[in-house]
Amino acid sequence: MPCAAGIEARSPPWPGPLLAGAIIYVPGLLWLGSVIGFDKPVLQYGFIPFIPGDIIKALLAALVFPVAGKWLYARSGR
């Protein structure tokens, strides 16, 4: 989909969501480790159980956002 200035976006789509996930997970894992202790499996308790839901959300976003963007662009009459 073209950008507002009519220039195609050339950056890959994955760094933003990856950074957003890290912003959420890193403090949460640090907090969890400080509460239960870092000698416990912090990743197994606070990261791995959420991976399937995050994958489903990412797939839904990959399907919905392009369609919604095209719909909104067509609706704007440009």
N, C-alpha and C positions, 0 to 999 in steps of 0.2 A: 504494500500500500504506500503511495507517495506521502512524503512529509508535507507540511503546510506550505513550504516554499516550492513544492514540486520536485524536490530532490529525493531520490530513493535513499532510504536508510541503509547504510552499509555495515553497521555494527552488529555483531552477533546478538541474538536475543537472550542468551543465557546468563550473562554476568549480573544483570540487575536482580533477577529472582534469586540467584545464588547468594549475592550479597545480602539481600533482604532476609533470606533464611538464616544466614550466619548471624545477622544482627539479632534475630530472635533466639536462636539456639545457644549461642556462646554464653550470653549472660545467664540464661536459664540453666545450662549445664554447670556453670560455675556456682550458681546459687544452690543447686541440688547437691553438688559435691560438698559444699560447705555445710549443708544441713545433715546429710547422711554420712559424710566422710568420703574422701577420695579413695579410700581403700576398698570401697564398694564398687560394683560395676555401674558407674554413672551413665555411660553411654547406653547400656542395656535398659536402664530405667527411664532415662529422660530423652533419648534420641531415637533409638531403633523402633520403639512402638509407634512412633508418629510418621515413619517413612511411608507406609502404604497410603495413609490419608493425604500426605503431601504430594505423592505421585498422582493420586486421583485428582486432586485440586489442580495440579499443573496440566494434566491432560484435558480437564474440562476448560481451563483457561485458554489452552492452545486451540481448542475447538470453538469456543464461544467468542473470544475477543476479535478474531479476524472477521467472523460473520457479522458481529455487531458493528464493527468499524465500517464494513462495506455497506451495511444497512443505513447507518447514520450518514455516511458520505452520500449515498444515493438519495436519502431523504432531504439532505440540505439543498439539493437542486444544482449542484456544481457540475 
